[in-house]
Amino acid sequence: MKKTIPQRAVIHPRDVENITGRKQRTAQYLIQTIRKALGKEKYQFVTVSEFCQFVGIDEDTVREFLLD
């Protein structure tokens, strides 16, 4: 029986670092900025689709980075 690994729904600062080439603190600040723009609390996650809409990057491109 073959197990499939579900794709992640949320994005982390390390992912943002890999995608954008920015430093860790800048990636954290970007996620914080997205969270504020969406009216989320600091304990709430930012989804991949929310990140993509905010920065204007295609979701398929971002998902390629998440698989590696």
Backbone as a printed PyTorch tensor [residue, N CA C, xyz], in Angstrom:
tensor([[[ 0.8290, -1.1650,  0.0000],
         [ 0.0000,  0.0000,  0.0000],
         [ 0.8880,  1.2470,  0.0000]],

        [[ 0.6360,  2.1250, -0.9250],
         [ 1.4530,  3.3060, -1.0950],
         [ 0.8450,  4.4850, -0.3380]],

        [[ 1.6390,  5.0940,  0.5330],
         [ 1.1780,  6.2580,  1.2800],
         [ 1.5020,  7.5160,  0.4950]],

        [[ 0.5800,  8.4450,  0.4980],
         [ 0.8500,  9.7360, -0.1130],
         [ 1.0350, 10.7660,  0.9890]],

        [[ 2.0100, 11.6050,  0.7990],
         [ 2.2880, 12.6410,  1.7790],
         [ 1.5020, 13.8830,  1.3740]],

        [[ 0.6510, 14.3750,  2.2590],
         [-0.1320, 15.5650,  1.9120],
         [ 0.7670, 16.7970,  1.8130]],

        [[ 0.3830, 17.7060,  0.9510],
         [ 1.1280, 18.9510,  0.8250],
         [ 0.8290, 19.8300,  2.0340]],

        [[ 1.8300, 20.5630,  2.4380],
         [ 1.6460, 21.4610,  3.5750],
         [ 0.7300, 22.6160,  3.1940]],

        [[-0.0450, 23.0550,  4.1470],
         [-0.9740, 24.1570,  3.9140],
         [-0.3800, 25.4880,  4.3690]],

        [[ 0.5890, 25.4490,  5.2670],
         [ 1.1440, 26.6840,  5.8240],
         [ 2.5820, 26.8900,  5.3640]],

        [[ 3.0070, 28.1310,  5.4430],
         [ 4.3710, 28.4710,  5.0450],
         [ 5.1210, 28.9770,  6.2690]],

        [[ 6.3930, 28.6360,  6.3540],
         [ 7.2360, 28.9880,  7.4840],
         [ 8.3420, 29.9400,  7.0270]],

        [[ 8.9550, 30.6610,  7.9580],
         [10.0350, 31.5740,  7.5730],
         [11.1640, 30.8920,  6.7930]],

        [[11.4690, 29.6720,  7.1290],
         [12.5310, 28.9460,  6.4060],
         [12.1470, 28.7560,  4.9370]],

        [[10.8730, 28.5010,  4.6700],
         [10.3930, 28.3820,  3.2940],
         [10.5500, 29.7090,  2.5580]],

        [[10.1930, 30.7920,  3.2390],
         [10.3120, 32.1160,  2.6310],
         [11.7740, 32.4240,  2.3160]],

        [[12.6810, 32.0210,  3.1980],
         [14.1160, 32.1790,  2.9490],
         [14.5200, 31.4660,  1.6640]],

        [[14.0850, 30.2280,  1.5140],
         [14.4460, 29.4340,  0.3400],
         [13.8430, 30.0040, -0.9380]],

        [[12.6310, 30.5020, -0.8600],
         [11.9390, 31.0040, -2.0430],
         [12.5010, 32.3510, -2.4810]],

        [[12.7080, 33.2590, -1.5250],
         [13.0870, 34.6280, -1.8620],
         [14.5800, 34.8980, -1.7760]],

        [[15.3110, 34.0570, -1.0580],
         [16.7380, 34.2970, -0.8750],
         [17.0330, 35.3370,  0.1950]],

        [[16.0280, 35.6940,  0.9780],
         [16.2000, 36.6900,  2.0430],
         [16.7300, 36.0280,  3.3080]],

        [[17.1830, 36.8420,  4.2280],
         [17.6680, 36.3470,  5.5170],
         [16.4890, 35.9460,  6.4020]],

        [[16.7990, 35.2340,  7.5040],
         [15.7580, 34.7140,  8.3880],
         [14.8950, 35.8250,  8.9780]],

        [[15.5030, 36.8730,  9.4640],
         [14.7270, 37.9410, 10.1020],
         [13.8110, 38.6360,  9.0950]],

        [[14.2810, 38.8140,  7.8800],
         [13.4580, 39.4360,  6.8390],
         [12.2830, 38.5360,  6.4840]],

        [[12.5190, 37.2280,  6.4480],
         [11.4460, 36.2710,  6.1710],
         [10.4050, 36.3010,  7.2850]],

        [[10.8610, 36.3850,  8.5250],
         [ 9.9420, 36.4790,  9.6580],
         [ 9.1180, 37.7600,  9.5770]],

        [[ 9.7740, 38.8460,  9.2110],
         [ 9.0760, 40.1300,  9.0960],
         [ 8.0410, 40.0890,  7.9810]],

        [[ 8.3580, 39.4360,  6.8680],
         [ 7.4090, 39.3250,  5.7590],
         [ 6.1620, 38.5600,  6.1860]],

        [[ 6.3460, 37.4500,  6.8840],
         [ 5.1990, 36.6740,  7.3660],
         [ 4.3920, 37.4970,  8.3720]],

        [[ 5.0720, 38.2510,  9.2190],
         [ 4.3850, 39.1180, 10.1790],
         [ 3.5730, 40.1870,  9.4430]],

        [[ 4.1320, 40.7480,  8.3870],
         [ 3.4420, 41.7670,  7.5950],
         [ 2.2030, 41.1870,  6.9190]],

        [[ 2.3250, 39.9860,  6.3840],
         [ 1.1830, 39.3160,  5.7460],
         [ 0.0940, 39.0620,  6.7790]],

        [[ 0.5020, 38.5800,  7.9480],
         [-0.4510, 38.3000,  9.0170],
         [-1.2160, 39.5660,  9.4160]],

        [[-0.5110, 40.6810,  9.5460],
         [-1.1590, 41.9450,  9.9030],
         [-2.1160, 42.3960,  8.8060]],

        [[-1.6960, 42.2820,  7.5380],
         [-2.5250, 42.7100,  6.4120],
         [-3.8150, 41.9000,  6.3260]],

        [[-3.7500, 40.6470,  6.7420],
         [-4.9220, 39.7750,  6.6920],
         [-5.7540, 39.8290,  7.9770]],

        [[-5.2910, 40.5850,  8.9530],
         [-6.0280, 40.7140, 10.2060],
         [-5.9560, 39.4820, 11.0800]],

        [[-4.8480, 38.7740, 10.9930],
         [-4.6830, 37.5570, 11.8010],
         [-3.9370, 37.8760, 13.0890]],

        [[-4.1470, 37.0190, 14.0820],
         [-3.4180, 37.1250, 15.3390],
         [-2.0310, 36.5250, 15.1750]],

        [[-1.1260, 36.8150, 16.1160],
         [ 0.2590, 36.3440, 15.9690],
         [ 0.3960, 34.8240, 16.0860]],

        [[-0.5810, 34.1520, 16.6610],
         [-0.5180, 32.6940, 16.7870],
         [-1.1240, 31.9720, 15.5830]],

        [[-1.7390, 32.7120, 14.6600],
         [-2.3690, 32.0970, 13.5000],
         [-1.3620, 31.9370, 12.3600]],

        [[-1.5510, 30.8930, 11.5850],
         [-0.6450, 30.5900, 10.4840],
         [-1.0070, 31.3600,  9.2240]],

        [[-0.0170, 31.5070,  8.3420],
         [-0.2240, 32.0550,  7.0070],
         [-0.1750, 30.8770,  6.0430]],

        [[-1.1900, 30.7450,  5.2050],
         [-1.2300, 29.6280,  4.2670],
         [-0.3880, 29.9370,  3.0390]],

        [[-0.0890, 28.8930,  2.2920],
         [ 0.6850, 29.0440,  1.0690],
         [-0.0510, 29.9410,  0.0830]],

        [[-1.3490, 29.7520, -0.0630],
         [-2.1020, 30.5580, -1.0210],
         [-2.1520, 32.0230, -0.5920]],

        [[-2.2630, 32.3020,  0.7100],
         [-2.2410, 33.6800,  1.1900],
         [-0.8910, 34.3330,  0.9030]],

        [[ 0.1720, 33.5880,  1.1330],
         [ 1.5160, 34.0900,  0.8420],
         [ 1.6630, 34.4140, -0.6400]],

        [[ 1.2080, 33.5060, -1.4810],
         [ 1.3300, 33.6890, -2.9360],
         [ 0.5470, 34.9050, -3.4120]],

        [[-0.6380, 35.0820, -2.9100],
         [-1.4460, 36.2450, -3.2940],
         [-0.7890, 37.5400, -2.8500]],

        [[-0.1880, 37.5400, -1.6800],
         [ 0.4160, 38.7550, -1.1390],
         [ 1.6670, 39.1630, -1.9110]],

        [[ 2.5370, 38.1950, -2.2110],
         [ 3.8100, 38.5250, -2.8640],
         [ 3.7400, 38.4430, -4.3860]],

        [[ 2.6690, 37.8660, -4.9240],
         [ 2.5040, 37.8200, -6.3720],
         [ 3.3190, 36.7420, -7.0680]],

        [[ 3.5510, 35.6500, -6.3820],
         [ 4.2660, 34.5080, -6.9700],
         [ 3.2610, 33.3980, -7.2180]],

        [[ 3.4270, 32.6920, -8.3320],
         [ 2.5450, 31.5930, -8.6860],
         [ 2.6350, 30.4830, -7.6390]],

        [[ 1.4940, 29.9300, -7.2610],
         [ 1.4500, 28.9120, -6.2070],
         [ 2.2100, 27.6430, -6.6080]],

        [[ 2.1940, 27.2740, -7.8750],
         [ 2.9270, 26.0890, -8.3240],
         [ 4.4290, 26.2650, -8.1280]],

        [[ 4.9260, 27.4570, -8.3750],
         [ 6.3470, 27.7460, -8.1820],
         [ 6.7250, 27.5930, -6.7170]],

        [[ 5.8890, 28.1060, -5.8390],
         [ 6.1610, 28.0190, -4.4060],
         [ 6.1160, 26.5680, -3.9460]],

        [[ 5.1560, 25.8090, -4.4160],
         [ 5.0260, 24.4040, -4.0070],
         [ 6.2420, 23.5750, -4.4290]],

        [[ 6.9070, 23.9470, -5.5240],
         [ 8.1470, 23.2490, -5.9280],
         [ 9.2160, 23.4000, -4.8540]],

        [[ 9.3050, 24.5730, -4.2500],
         [10.2690, 24.7980, -3.1950],
         [ 9.9080, 24.0440, -1.9260]],

        [[ 8.6210, 23.8530, -1.6620],
         [ 8.1860, 23.1550, -0.4630],
         [ 8.4590, 21.6630, -0.5340]],

        [[ 8.5070, 21.1090, -1.7290],
         [ 8.7360, 19.6790, -1.8820],
         [10.1890, 19.3030, -1.6410]],

        [[11.0980, 20.2200, -1.8940],
         [12.5360, 19.9200, -1.7520],
         [12.9700, 19.8840, -0.3290]]])
